[in-house]
Amino acid sequence: MSRLAVVLYFSLLPALCAAANPPQKPAPPAEFLNGGESLTYSINWPGGANLGEAHLQAGKTGEGWQFDFSLSASVPGFAVSDHYHSRTNADFCALELEKLTQHGSRKAHERTVFNYQEGKATRTTLVEGGGHTDVDISDCAHDGLDFIYYARREMALGHGVPKPQDVLFGALYAVSLDYAGVQDVVVGGKHRQADHIMLSVRGPASDAQAELFLARDAARTPLLVKVPFALGTFSMELVR
């Protein structure tokens, strides 16, 4: 997986909750986001030129939730097209994650299934010659896509930001967030108050950071992401 895809994906993680006193009786999970959402982001080159789009979607199902994240972007001579689909139970414990990616000429397709009876998650590579990898898991594990919504719901309920932890996204990634205060940002030509978060993602051959700007609303909507690279700072901005 390219560094750009990993960072842009994890960049959608939520901010710290502004509420000082969390409610004693949290609202049922089914009320989170009124059962779903659909967000579109523009991916921008340093200086503002558009590179492509990303989409984040959530929907309530009979057994729990399903989440989708897609990204399509290109720079001269190289294109990235990713799609991730996650299923969870009602408690946001991951059940299955499927990844379909194409980075330049390199394609990958894999599925991770979470088996809580055996205490393992099995990652299967769905291409010719692919194999299986087992990873030990807790009694409520999170994949990378599921973790976004689990953390945002925790913030919305006033429980605070989750502690740094490993999440499964093909491999294990250590994700941590640091609060950097409230900042005014311009999104879609409008000034918005946002919680400024510093994100760290560490995994196999990956050590990346990003700046997140999260709306101070009940959904903890990601507004803006800034990702530093050698060529400059790329950004991902909420369109609708």
ROSE-4610 file (N, C-alpha, C; in Angstrom, 1 decimal, always signed):
// ROSE-4610
residu = [M/M/M/S/S/S/R/R/R/L/L/L/A/A/A/V/V/V/V/V/V/L/L/L/Y/Y/Y/F/F/F/S/S/S/L/L/L/L/L/L/P/P/P/A/A/A/L/L/L/C/C/C/A/A/A/A/A/A/A/A/A/N/N/N/P/P/P/P/P/P/Q/Q/Q/K/K/K/P/P/P/A/A/A/P/P/P/P/P/P/A/A/A/E/E/E/F/F/F/L/L/L/N/N/N/G/G/G/G/G/G/E/E/E/S/S/S/L/L/L/T/T/T/Y/Y/Y/S/S/S/I/I/I/N/N/N/W/W/W/P/P/P/G/G/G/G/G/G/A/A/A/N/N/N/L/L/L/G/G/G/E/E/E/A/A/A/H/H/H/L/L/L/Q/Q/Q/A/A/A/G/G/G/K/K/K/T/T/T/G/G/G/E/E/E/G/G/G/W/W/W/Q/Q/Q/F/F/F/D/D/D/F/F/F/S/S/S/L/L/L/S/S/S/A/A/A/S/S/S/V/V/V/P/P/P/G/G/G/F/F/F/A/A/A/V/V/V/S/S/S/D/D/D/H/H/H/Y/Y/Y/H/H/H/S/S/S/R/R/R/T/T/T/N/N/N/A/A/A/D/D/D/F/F/F/C/C/C/A/A/A/L/L/L/E/E/E/L/L/L/E/E/E/K/K/K/L/L/L/T/T/T/Q/Q/Q/H/H/H/G/G/G/S/S/S/R/R/R/K/K/K/A/A/A/H/H/H/E/E/E/R/R/R/T/T/T/V/V/V/F/F/F/N/N/N/Y/Y/Y/Q/Q/Q/E/E/E/G/G/G/K/K/K/A/A/A/T/T/T/R/R/R/T/T/T/T/T/T/L/L/L/V/V/V/E/E/E/G/G/G/G/G/G/G/G/G/H/H/H/T/T/T/D/D/D/V/V/V/D/D/D/I/I/I/S/S/S/D/D/D/C/C/C/A/A/A/H/H/H/D/D/D/G/G/G/L/L/L/D/D/D/F/F/F/I/I/I/Y/Y/Y/Y/Y/Y/A/A/A/R/R/R/R/R/R/E/E/E/M/M/M/A/A/A/L/L/L/G/G/G/H/H/H/G/G/G/V/V/V/P/P/P/K/K/K/P/P/P/Q/Q/Q/D/D/D/V/V/V/L/L/L/F/F/F/G/G/G/A/A/A/L/L/L/Y/Y/Y/A/A/A/V/V/V/S/S/S/L/L/L/D/D/D/Y/Y/Y/A/A/A/G/G/G/V/V/V/Q/Q/Q/D/D/D/V/V/V/V/V/V/V/V/V/G/G/G/G/G/G/K/K/K/H/H/H/R/R/R/Q/Q/Q/A/A/A/D/D/D/H/H/H/I/I/I/M/M/M/L/L/L/S/S/S/V/V/V/R/R/R/G/G/G/P/P/P/A/A/A/S/S/S/D/D/D/A/A/A/Q/Q/Q/A/A/A/E/E/E/L/L/L/F/F/F/L/L/L/A/A/A/R/R/R/D/D/D/A/A/A/A/A/A/R/R/R/T/T/T/P/P/P/L/L/L/L/L/L/V/V/V/K/K/K/V/V/V/P/P/P/F/F/F/A/A/A/L/L/L/G/G/G/T/T/T/F/F/F/S/S/S/M/M/M/E/E/E/L/L/L/V/V/V/R/R/R]
num = [1/1/1/2/2/2/3/3/3/4/4/4/5/5/5/6/6/6/7/7/7/8/8/8/9/9/9/10/10/10/11/11/11/12/12/12/13/13/13/14/14/14/15/15/15/16/16/16/17/17/17/18/18/18/19/19/19/20/20/20/21/21/21/22/22/22/23/23/23/24/24/24/25/25/25/26/26/26/27/27/27/28/28/28/29/29/29/30/30/30/31/31/31/32/32/32/33/33/33/34/34/34/35/35/35/36/36/36/37/37/37/38/38/38/39/39/39/40/40/40/41/41/41/42/42/42/43/43/43/44/44/44/45/45/45/46/46/46/47/47/47/48/48/48/49/49/49/50/50/50/51/51/51/52/52/52/53/53/53/54/54/54/55/55/55/56/56/56/57/57/57/58/58/58/59/59/59/60/60/60/61/61/61/62/62/62/63/63/63/64/64/64/65/65/65/66/66/66/67/67/67/68/68/68/69/69/69/70/70/70/71/71/71/72/72/72/73/73/73/74/74/74/75/75/75/76/76/76/77/77/77/78/78/78/79/79/79/80/80/80/81/81/81/82/82/82/83/83/83/84/84/84/85/85/85/86/86/86/87/87/87/88/88/88/89/89/89/90/90/90/91/91/91/92/92/92/93/93/93/94/94/94/95/95/95/96/96/96/97/97/97/98/98/98/99/99/99/100/100/100/101/101/101/102/102/102/103/103/103/104/104/104/105/105/105/106/106/106/107/107/107/108/108/108/109/109/109/110/110/110/111/111/111/112/112/112/113/113/113/114/114/114/115/115/115/116/116/116/117/117/117/118/118/118/119/119/119/120/120/120/121/121/121/122/122/122/123/123/123/124/124/124/125/125/125/126/126/126/127/127/127/128/128/128/129/129/129/130/130/130/131/131/131/132/132/132/133/133/133/134/134/134/135/135/135/136/136/136/137/137/137/138/138/138/139/139/139/140/140/140/141/141/141/142/142/142/143/143/143/144/144/144/145/145/145/146/146/146/147/147/147/148/148/148/149/149/149/150/150/150/151/151/151/152/152/152/153/153/153/154/154/154/155/155/155/156/156/156/157/157/157/158/158/158/159/159/159/160/160/160/161/161/161/162/162/162/163/163/163/164/164/164/165/165/165/166/166/166/167/167/167/168/168/168/169/169/169/170/170/170/171/171/171/172/172/172/173/173/173/174/174/174/175/175/175/176/176/176/177/177/177/178/178/178/179/179/179/180/180/180/181/181/181/182/182/182/183/183/183/184/184/184/185/185/185/186/186/186/187/187/187/188/188/188/189/189/189/190/190/190/191/191/191/192/192/192/193/193/193/194/194/194/195/195/195/196/196/196/197/197/197/198/198/198/199/199/199/200/200/200/201/201/201/202/202/202/203/203/203/204/204/204/205/205/205/206/206/206/207/207/207/208/208/208/209/209/209/210/210/210/211/211/211/212/212/212/213/213/213/214/214/214/215/215/215/216/216/216/217/217/217/218/218/218/219/219/219/220/220/220/221/221/221/222/222/222/223/223/223/224/224/224/225/225/225/226/226/226/227/227/227/228/228/228/229/229/229/230/230/230/231/231/231/232/232/232/233/233/233/234/234/234/235/235/235/236/236/236/237/237/237/238/238/238/239/239/239/240/240/240]
x = [+0.9/+0.0/+0.9/+0.6/+1.4/+1.2/+2.2/+2.2/+1.0/+0.8/-0.3/-1.6/-1.9/-3.2/-3.4/-2.3/-2.4/-2.7/-2.0/-2.1/-3.5/-3.9/-5.2/-6.3/-6.2/-7.2/-7.3/-6.2/-6.3/-6.5/-6.3/-6.6/-8.0/-8.9/-10.3/-10.6/-9.7/-9.9/-10.4/-11.2/-11.9/-11.1/-11.7/-11.1/-11.5/-10.9/-11.3/-12.7/-13.4/-14.8/-14.6/-15.5/-15.5/-16.2/-17.1/-17.9/-17.0/-17.1/-16.4/-17.0/-18.3/-19.0/-19.7/-19.2/-19.9/-21.3/-22.2/-23.6/-23.5/-24.3/-24.3/-25.0/-25.9/-26.6/-26.5/-25.4/-25.2/-26.4/-26.6/-27.6/-27.3/-28.3/-28.0/-27.2/-26.3/-25.5/-26.3/-27.5/-28.3/-28.6/-28.5/-28.8/-27.6/-26.4/-25.2/-25.4/-25.2/-25.3/-26.7/-27.7/-29.0/-29.0/-28.1/-28.1/-27.2/-26.6/-25.7/-25.2/-24.3/-23.8/-23.1/-22.9/-22.1/-21.3/-20.0/-19.1/-18.2/-18.0/-17.1/-16.0/-14.7/-13.6/-12.8/-12.2/-11.3/-9.9/-9.1/-7.7/-6.8/-6.0/-5.4/-3.9/-3.3/-1.8/-1.4/-0.1/+0.3/+0.1/-0.5/-0.8/-2.3/-3.0/-4.4/-4.9/-4.0/-4.5/-5.2/-6.3/-7.0/-6.4/-6.3/-5.7/-6.8/-7.9/-9.0/-10.0/-10.7/-11.7/-11.6/-12.2/-12.3/-13.7/-14.3/-15.7/-15.7/-16.4/-16.6/-18.1/-18.5/-20.0/-20.2/-21.3/-21.7/-23.2/-23.6/-25.0/-25.3/-26.5/-26.9/-27.5/-27.2/-27.7/-28.4/-29.0/-29.7/-28.8/-27.5/-26.6/-25.7/-25.6/-24.7/-24.5/-23.3/-23.0/-22.2/-22.2/-21.3/-20.7/-19.4/-18.7/-17.9/-17.8/-17.0/-16.2/-15.0/-14.1/-13.5/-13.5/-12.9/-12.1/-11.0/-10.1/-9.6/-9.7/-9.2/-8.4/-7.1/-6.3/-5.2/-4.5/-3.4/-2.5/-1.2/-0.2/+0.5/+1.2/+1.8/+2.5/+2.0/+2.7/+2.3/+1.4/+1.0/-0.4/-1.3/-2.6/-2.9/-3.8/-4.2/-5.7/-6.2/-7.6/-7.8/-8.4/-8.6/-10.1/-10.5/-11.8/-11.8/-12.4/-12.4/-13.8/-14.2/-15.5/-15.4/-16.1/-16.0/-17.4/-17.6/-18.8/-18.5/-19.4/-19.2/-20.5/-20.4/-21.7/-22.2/-23.2/-23.8/-22.9/-21.9/-21.0/-19.7/-19.7/-18.6/-17.4/-17.6/-16.5/-16.5/-15.3/-15.1/-15.5/-16.2/-16.5/-15.8/-15.6/-14.9/-14.5/-13.3/-12.7/-12.2/-12.7/-12.2/-11.5/-10.4/-9.6/-9.3/-9.6/-9.3/-8.5/-7.3/-6.4/-5.7/-5.4/-4.5/-3.7/-2.4/-1.4/-0.5/-0.7/+0.0/-0.4/+0.6/+0.2/+0.1/+0.3/+0.2/-1.2/-1.8/-3.1/-3.1/-4.0/-4.1/-5.6/-5.9/-7.3/-7.2/-7.7/-7.6/-8.8/-9.1/-10.2/-9.7/-10.1/-9.8/-11.1/-11.2/-12.4/-12.0/-12.9/-12.6/-13.4/-12.7/-13.4/-13.1/-14.2/-14.0/-14.0/-14.6/-14.6/-13.2/-12.4/-11.0/-10.0/-10.5/-9.6/-8.6/-9.0/-8.0/-8.8/-8.0/-8.4/-7.6/-8.3/-7.6/-7.6/-6.4/-6.3/-6.0/-6.8/-6.6/-6.4/-5.3/-5.0/-5.7/-6.6/-7.5/-7.0/-5.7/-5.1/-4.4/-4.1/-3.4/-2.1/-2.0/-0.8/-0.9/-2.0/-2.2/-2.3/-2.0/-2.0/-2.9/-2.7/-3.4/-2.5/-2.9/-2.2/-3.1/-2.8/-3.6/-3.0/-3.9/-3.4/-4.3/-3.7/-4.5/-5.2/-6.5/-7.3/-8.0/-8.5/-9.2/-10.6/-11.5/-12.9/-13.7/-13.1/-13.8/-12.7/-12.3/-11.2/-11.8/-10.9/-11.3/-10.4/-11.0/-10.2/-10.1/-9.2/-8.9/-10.1/-11.0/-12.2/-13.2/-13.5/-14.4/-14.0/-12.6/-12.1/-12.4/-12.5/-12.9/-14.2/-15.2/-16.5/-16.7/-16.0/-16.0/-15.5/-14.4/-13.8/-14.7/-15.3/-16.1/-17.4/-17.9/-19.1/-18.7/-17.5/-17.1/-16.9/-16.4/-16.3/-17.7/-18.6/-19.9/-20.7/-20.4/-21.0/-20.4/-19.2/-18.5/-17.6/-17.2/-16.3/-14.8/-14.5/-13.1/-12.5/-11.3/-10.6/-10.1/-10.3/-9.7/-8.2/-7.7/-6.3/-5.6/-4.3/-3.5/-3.7/-3.9/-4.0/-3.7/-3.5/-3.3/-4.6/-4.7/-5.9/-5.4/-6.3/-6.0/-6.4/-5.5/-5.8/-4.9/-5.1/-4.1/-3.1/-2.2/-1.3/-1.7/-1.0/-1.3/-0.7/-1.5/-1.0/-1.3/-0.2/-0.4/-0.8/-2.0/-2.6/-2.7/-2.3/-2.4/-2.8/-3.5/-4.0/-3.5/-3.1/-2.8/-3.6/-4.3/-5.1/-4.2/-4.4/-3.6/-4.4/-5.6/-6.4/-7.4/-8.1/-9.2/-8.6/-8.9/-8.4/-9.4/-9.3/-10.2/-9.7/-10.5/-10.1/-11.1/-10.6/-11.5/-11.8/-13.1/-13.5/-14.6/-14.5/-15.5/-15.8/-14.7/-14.8/-15.5/-15.7/-16.3/-15.4/-15.4/-14.6/-15.4/-14.6/-15.2/-14.3/-14.9/-14.1/-13.9/-12.7/-12.3/-11.4/-11.5/-10.5/-9.3/-8.1/-6.9/-6.2/-6.0/-5.5/-4.2/-3.2/-2.0/-2.2/-2.0/-2.2/-0.9/-0.7/+0.5/+0.1/+0.6/+0.3/+1.7/+1.8/+3.1/+2.7/+3.4/+3.2/+4.3/+4.2/+5.3/+5.7/+7.0/+7.5/+6.8/+6.1/+5.3/+5.4/+5.8/+5.9/+5.4/+4.1/+3.6/+2.8/+2.8/+2.0/+1.1/+0.1/-0.8/-1.5/-2.1/-2.9/-4.3/-5.2/-6.6/-7.4/-8.4/-9.3/-10.7/-11.3/-12.6/-13.6/-14.8/-15.9/-16.3/-16.7/-17.1/-18.6/-19.0/-20.5/-20.7/-21.9/-22.2/-21.7/-21.4/-20.9/-19.4/-18.7/-17.3/-16.9/-17.5/-17.2/-15.8/-15.1/-13.7/-13.9/-13.3/-13.3/-12.2/-11.0/-9.8/-8.6/-7.8/-6.6/-5.4/-4.3/-3.0/-2.0/-1.3/-0.4/+1.0/+2.0/+3.3/+4.1/+4.6/+5.5/+6.7/+7.6/+8.8/+8.5/+7.5/+7.1/+6.2/+5.8/+5.0/+3.8/+2.9/+1.8/+0.5/+0.1/-1.1/-2.3/-3.5/-4.6/-5.9/-6.8/-8.0/-9.1/-10.0/-11.0/-12.4/-13.3/-14.7/-15.3/-16.0/-16.8/-18.3/-18.8/-20.2/-20.4]
y = [-1.2/+0.0/+1.2/+2.3/+3.5/+4.3/+5.1/+5.9/+6.9/+7.5/+8.4/+7.8/+6.6/+6.0/+5.7/+5.3/+5.0/+6.3/+7.3/+8.6/+9.2/+9.3/+9.9/+9.1/+7.8/+7.0/+7.3/+7.1/+7.3/+8.8/+9.7/+11.1/+11.4/+10.5/+10.8/+10.4/+10.1/+9.8/+11.1/+10.9/+12.1/+12.9/+14.0/+14.9/+14.5/+15.2/+15.1/+15.7/+15.1/+15.6/+16.9/+17.9/+19.2/+19.1/+18.1/+18.1/+17.7/+18.4/+18.1/+17.0/+16.9/+15.9/+14.9/+13.7/+12.8/+12.3/+12.0/+11.6/+10.3/+10.2/+8.9/+7.8/+8.1/+7.1/+7.4/+6.9/+7.2/+6.8/+7.6/+7.2/+5.9/+5.2/+3.9/+4.1/+3.1/+3.2/+3.5/+3.0/+3.2/+4.6/+5.5/+6.9/+7.7/+7.1/+7.8/+8.1/+9.4/+9.9/+9.7/+9.4/+9.1/+7.9/+7.0/+5.7/+5.7/+6.9/+6.9/+8.2/+8.3/+9.5/+9.2/+10.3/+10.2/+11.5/+11.4/+12.6/+12.5/+13.6/+13.7/+14.7/+14.3/+15.2/+15.4/+16.6/+16.8/+16.6/+16.0/+15.8/+16.8/+17.6/+18.7/+18.6/+19.0/+19.1/+20.4/+20.5/+21.7/+22.9/+23.9/+25.0/+25.0/+23.9/+23.9/+23.1/+22.7/+21.9/+20.6/+20.2/+19.0/+17.8/+16.8/+15.5/+14.4/+14.6/+13.6/+13.7/+12.6/+12.7/+11.5/+11.6/+10.5/+10.6/+9.4/+9.3/+8.4/+8.8/+8.1/+7.9/+6.7/+6.4/+5.4/+5.6/+4.7/+4.4/+3.2/+2.8/+1.8/+1.9/+1.0/-0.2/-1.4/-2.7/-3.4/-4.6/-5.4/-5.9/-6.3/-6.8/-5.8/-4.6/-3.6/-2.5/-2.4/-1.2/-1.8/-1.0/-1.2/+0.2/+0.2/+1.4/+1.2/+2.3/+2.2/+3.5/+3.3/+4.4/+4.1/+5.1/+5.0/+6.3/+6.1/+7.1/+7.0/+8.0/+8.0/+9.3/+9.1/+10.3/+10.0/+11.0/+10.7/+11.9/+11.6/+12.5/+12.1/+13.0/+12.6/+11.3/+10.3/+9.0/+8.0/+8.4/+7.4/+7.7/+6.6/+6.8/+5.8/+6.3/+5.5/+5.3/+4.1/+3.8/+2.8/+3.2/+2.3/+2.2/+1.0/+0.9/-0.1/+0.3/-0.5/-0.6/-1.9/-2.1/-2.9/-2.4/-2.9/-3.3/-4.4/-4.8/-5.0/-4.5/-4.6/-5.0/-5.4/-5.7/-4.4/-4.4/-3.2/-2.5/-3.2/-2.6/-2.1/-2.0/-1.6/-2.5/-3.7/-4.7/-5.2/-5.2/-5.6/-7.0/-7.3/-8.6/-9.0/-8.0/-8.3/-7.0/-7.0/-5.9/-6.4/-5.8/-6.1/-4.9/-5.1/-4.1/-4.4/-3.4/-3.6/-2.3/-2.5/-1.3/-1.5/-0.3/-0.3/+0.9/+0.7/+1.8/+1.7/+2.6/+2.4/+1.1/+0.3/-1.0/-2.1/-1.8/-2.8/-2.9/-4.1/-4.4/-5.3/-5.1/-6.0/-6.2/-7.3/-7.6/-8.6/-8.2/-9.1/-8.9/-9.9/-9.9/-10.4/-9.7/-10.1/-10.4/-11.6/-12.0/-12.2/-11.7/-11.7/-12.8/-13.7/-14.9/-14.7/-14.3/-14.0/-15.3/-16.3/-17.6/-18.2/-18.0/-18.5/-17.4/-16.2/-15.1/-14.7/-14.9/-14.6/-13.8/-13.1/-12.5/-13.1/-13.5/-14.2/-13.3/-12.9/-12.1/-13.1/-13.0/-13.8/-12.9/-13.2/-12.5/-13.2/-12.4/-12.9/-12.7/-13.1/-13.1/-14.5/-14.8/-16.0/-16.2/-17.3/-17.5/-16.9/-16.3/-15.6/-16.6/-16.1/-17.0/-16.4/-17.0/-16.6/-16.2/-15.2/-14.8/-14.6/-15.2/-15.1/-14.1/-13.3/-12.3/-12.5/-12.5/-12.6/-11.3/-11.4/-10.2/-10.3/-9.1/-9.1/-9.5/-9.4/-9.8/-8.7/-7.6/-6.6/-5.8/-6.3/-5.7/-4.7/-3.9/-2.8/-2.9/-2.9/-2.6/-1.1/-0.7/+0.7/+1.5/+1.0/+1.8/+1.8/+0.7/+0.6/+1.5/+1.6/+2.4/+3.9/+4.4/+5.8/+6.1/+5.2/+5.5/+5.1/+4.1/+3.8/+5.0/+5.6/+6.7/+7.9/+8.2/+9.4/+9.2/+8.0/+7.8/+8.0/+7.5/+7.7/+9.2/+10.0/+11.4/+12.1/+11.7/+12.3/+12.0/+10.9/+10.5/+11.1/+11.8/+12.5/+11.5/+10.4/+9.5/+9.8/+10.8/+11.2/+10.4/+10.8/+10.1/+8.7/+7.7/+6.4/+6.5/+5.6/+5.5/+5.0/+5.3/+4.8/+3.3/+2.7/+1.3/+0.8/-0.5/-1.1/-1.4/-1.1/-1.4/-2.2/-3.1/-4.0/-3.3/-3.1/-2.6/-3.3/-4.6/-5.5/-5.9/-5.0/-5.2/-4.5/-4.6/-3.8/-2.5/-1.4/-0.1/+0.5/+1.2/+1.8/+3.3/+3.7/+5.0/+5.8/+7.0/+7.9/+9.3/+10.0/+11.3/+12.2/+13.5/+14.5/+15.8/+16.3/+17.5/+18.7/+19.6/+20.8/+22.1/+22.1/+23.3/+23.5/+24.6/+25.0/+26.0/+25.8/+26.7/+27.0/+28.2/+28.6/+28.1/+27.4/+26.9/+27.4/+27.5/+27.8/+26.6/+26.2/+25.0/+25.4/+25.2/+25.6/+27.1/+27.9/+29.3/+29.9/+29.0/+29.5/+29.2/+30.1/+29.9/+29.0/+28.0/+27.1/+26.9/+26.8/+26.5/+25.0/+24.6/+23.1/+22.8/+21.5/+21.0/+20.5/+21.0/+20.7/+19.4/+18.4/+17.1/+16.7/+16.3/+15.7/+14.2/+13.6/+12.2/+11.5/+10.4/+9.6/+8.2/+7.6/+6.3/+5.6/+4.4/+3.7/+2.2/+1.6/+0.2/-0.3/-1.4/-2.0/-1.0/-0.6/+0.3/+1.6/+2.0/+3.2/+4.0/+5.3/+6.2/+7.5/+7.8/+9.0/+9.9/+11.2/+12.1/+12.9/+13.5/+14.4/+15.3/+16.4/+17.4/+17.2/+17.0/+16.9/+18.1/+18.5/+19.6/+19.1/+18.9/+18.2/+19.2/+19.2/+20.1/+19.9/+21.0/+20.9/+20.6/+19.6/+19.2/+17.9/+17.4/+16.2/+15.0/+15.1/+13.9/+13.9/+15.0/+15.1/+14.9/+15.7/+15.6/+16.0/+15.2/+15.6/+16.7/+17.9/+19.0/+19.1/+18.9/+19.2/+18.3/+17.8/+17.0/+17.6/+17.7/+18.2/+17.1/+16.7/+15.6/+16.1/+16.2/+16.6/+15.6/+15.9/+15.0/+15.9/+15.2/+15.9/+16.9/+16.7/+17.6/+18.8/+18.7/+19.7/+19.1/+20.0/+19.5/+19.3/+18.0/+17.7/+17.9/+18.1/+18.3/+17.5/+17.3/+16.7/+17.5/+18.1/+19.0/+18.6/+18.7/+18.3/+19.2/+18.5/+19.2/+19.2/+18.1/+18.0/+16.7]
z = [+0.0/+0.0/+0.0/-0.8/-0.9/+0.4/+0.7/+1.9/+1.8/+0.5/+0.3/+0.7/+0.2/+0.5/+1.9/+2.6/+4.1/+4.9/+4.6/+5.3/+5.0/+3.7/+3.4/+4.1/+4.1/+4.7/+6.2/+7.0/+8.4/+8.8/+7.8/+8.1/+8.4/+8.2/+8.5/+9.9/+10.7/+12.1/+12.9/+14.0/+14.6/+15.6/+16.1/+17.0/+18.4/+19.4/+20.8/+21.0/+22.0/+22.3/+23.0/+22.7/+23.4/+24.8/+24.9/+26.2/+27.4/+28.4/+29.6/+30.5/+30.4/+31.2/+30.3/+30.1/+29.2/+29.8/+29.0/+29.5/+30.2/+31.3/+32.0/+31.3/+30.4/+29.6/+28.1/+27.5/+26.1/+25.2/+24.1/+23.2/+22.5/+22.1/+21.4/+20.1/+19.8/+18.6/+17.3/+17.3/+16.1/+15.8/+16.8/+16.6/+16.0/+16.0/+15.6/+14.1/+13.7/+12.4/+11.8/+12.6/+12.2/+11.2/+11.5/+10.7/+9.5/+9.1/+8.0/+7.5/+6.6/+6.0/+4.7/+3.9/+2.7/+2.5/+2.5/+2.4/+1.2/+0.6/-0.6/-0.3/-0.7/-0.5/-1.8/-1.9/-3.0/-2.5/-3.4/-3.0/-3.8/-3.2/-3.8/-3.7/-4.9/-5.0/-4.2/-3.7/-3.1/-4.1/-3.7/-4.6/-5.0/-4.8/-5.0/-6.2/-7.1/-8.2/-7.7/-8.4/-8.0/-8.5/-7.6/-8.0/-8.2/-7.5/-7.5/-6.4/-6.1/-5.0/-4.1/-2.9/-2.0/-1.5/-1.1/-0.7/+0.6/+1.6/+2.8/+3.1/+3.2/+3.4/+4.6/+5.2/+6.3/+6.3/+6.7/+6.7/+7.7/+8.4/+9.4/+8.7/+9.2/+8.7/+9.8/+9.4/+10.4/+11.5/+11.1/+12.1/+12.7/+12.1/+12.7/+11.7/+11.1/+10.2/+9.1/+8.0/+6.9/+6.5/+6.1/+5.8/+4.5/+3.7/+2.5/+2.4/+1.9/+1.6/+0.3/-0.6/-2.0/-2.2/-3.0/-3.3/-4.7/-5.5/-6.9/-7.1/-7.4/-7.5/-8.5/-9.1/-10.0/-10.0/-10.2/-10.5/-11.8/-12.5/-13.8/-13.7/-14.5/-14.6/-13.5/-12.6/-11.6/-11.1/-11.0/-10.6/-9.4/-8.5/-7.4/-7.4/-7.2/-7.1/-6.1/-4.9/-3.8/-3.4/-3.0/-2.4/-1.2/-0.1/+1.1/+1.6/+2.0/+2.5/+3.8/+4.9/+6.2/+6.7/+7.4/+8.1/+9.6/+10.4/+11.9/+12.5/+13.8/+14.5/+15.1/+15.9/+16.5/+17.5/+18.0/+19.0/+18.3/+16.9/+16.1/+16.2/+16.5/+16.5/+15.0/+14.5/+13.0/+12.8/+11.7/+11.2/+9.9/+9.0/+7.7/+7.1/+6.5/+5.8/+4.4/+3.3/+2.0/+1.4/+0.8/+0.1/-1.3/-2.2/-3.6/-4.0/-4.4/-4.7/-6.0/-6.6/-7.8/-7.7/-7.6/-7.5/-8.7/-9.7/-10.9/-11.6/-11.9/-12.5/-11.5/-10.3/-9.2/-8.6/-8.7/-8.2/-7.0/-6.1/-4.9/-4.5/-4.0/-3.5/-2.4/-1.2/+0.0/+0.8/+1.7/+2.6/+4.0/+5.0/+6.4/+7.1/+7.7/+8.4/+9.9/+10.8/+12.2/+12.8/+13.5/+14.2/+15.7/+16.4/+17.8/+18.6/+18.1/+18.9/+18.9/+17.8/+17.8/+18.2/+18.4/+18.8/+17.7/+16.4/+15.4/+14.2/+13.5/+12.2/+11.1/+10.1/+9.0/+7.7/+7.3/+6.0/+4.9/+3.8/+2.6/+1.4/+0.7/-0.5/-1.7/-2.3/-3.3/-4.7/-4.9/-6.3/-6.4/-7.7/-7.9/-7.1/-6.4/-5.6/-4.3/-3.9/-2.6/-1.5/-0.3/+0.9/+2.0/+3.2/+4.4/+5.5/+6.3/+7.5/+8.7/+9.8/+11.0/+12.0/+12.6/+13.6/+14.9/+16.0/+17.3/+17.5/+18.0/+18.2/+19.6/+20.0/+21.3/+21.0/+22.1/+21.9/+21.2/+20.9/+20.0/+19.3/+18.2/+17.4/+16.4/+15.9/+14.9/+13.7/+12.5/+11.3/+11.1/+10.1/+10.0/+9.6/+8.8/+8.4/+9.5/+10.1/+11.3/+12.4/+12.6/+13.7/+13.6/+12.4/+12.1/+12.8/+12.5/+13.0/+14.4/+14.9/+16.3/+17.1/+16.7/+17.4/+17.3/+16.2/+16.0/+16.9/+17.0/+17.9/+19.3/+19.7/+21.1/+21.4/+20.5/+20.7/+20.8/+19.9/+19.9/+21.2/+21.8/+23.1/+24.3/+24.1/+25.2/+25.9/+25.3/+26.0/+25.8/+25.1/+24.8/+23.7/+23.3/+22.2/+22.6/+21.8/+22.2/+22.4/+23.3/+23.5/+22.3/+22.1/+21.0/+21.0/+19.8/+19.7/+18.3/+18.2/+16.8/+16.2/+14.9/+14.1/+12.9/+12.4/+11.3/+10.0/+9.1/+7.8/+6.8/+6.7/+6.0/+6.9/+7.4/+8.4/+9.7/+10.8/+12.0/+11.9/+12.2/+12.2/+13.6/+14.2/+15.5/+15.2/+15.7/+15.4/+16.7/+16.7/+17.9/+17.5/+18.3/+18.1/+19.2/+18.9/+19.9/+19.6/+20.6/+20.4/+20.4/+19.4/+19.2/+19.3/+19.9/+20.1/+19.0/+19.2/+18.2/+17.2/+16.0/+14.9/+13.9/+13.3/+12.2/+10.9/+10.1/+8.8/+7.7/+6.5/+5.4/+4.6/+4.5/+3.7/+2.8/+1.5/+0.6/+0.6/+0.9/+0.9/+2.2/+3.2/+4.4/+5.6/+6.6/+7.8/+8.7/+9.2/+10.2/+11.4/+12.6/+13.8/+13.8/+14.0/+14.0/+15.1/+15.6/+16.5/+15.6/+16.0/+15.3/+15.9/+15.2/+15.7/+14.9/+15.6/+15.0/+15.0/+13.8/+13.7/+13.4/+14.0/+13.8/+13.4/+12.3/+11.9/+11.7/+12.4/+12.2/+11.9/+11.0/+10.6/+9.8/+9.2/+8.4/+7.3/+7.4/+6.4/+6.3/+7.3/+7.3/+8.6/+8.5/+9.7/+9.2/+9.3/+8.7/+9.7/+9.4/+10.2/+9.3/+9.9/+9.2/+10.2/+9.7/+10.5/+10.1/+11.1/+10.9/+11.5/+10.8/+11.3/+11.3/+12.4/+12.6/+13.1/+12.4/+12.8/+14.2/+14.9/+16.3/+16.3/+15.5/+15.5/+16.1/+16.2/+16.9/+16.2/+14.9/+14.1/+14.0/+14.5/+14.4/+13.0/+12.1/+10.6/+10.3/+9.6/+9.1/+8.0/+8.2/+7.3/+6.4/+6.9/+6.2/+6.7/+5.8/+6.1/+5.4/+6.1/+5.5/+5.7/+4.6/+4.7/+4.1/+4.9/+4.4/+3.6/+2.5/+1.7/+1.2/+0.6/+0.2/-0.9/-1.7/-2.8/-2.2/-1.0/-0.4/+0.4/+0.8/+1.6/+0.8/+0.7/+0.0/+1.0/+0.5/+1.3/+0.8/+1.7/+1.4/+2.1/+1.3/+1.8/+1.5/+2.5/+2.4/+1.3/+0.4/-0.7/-0.3/+0.1/+0.5/+1.4]
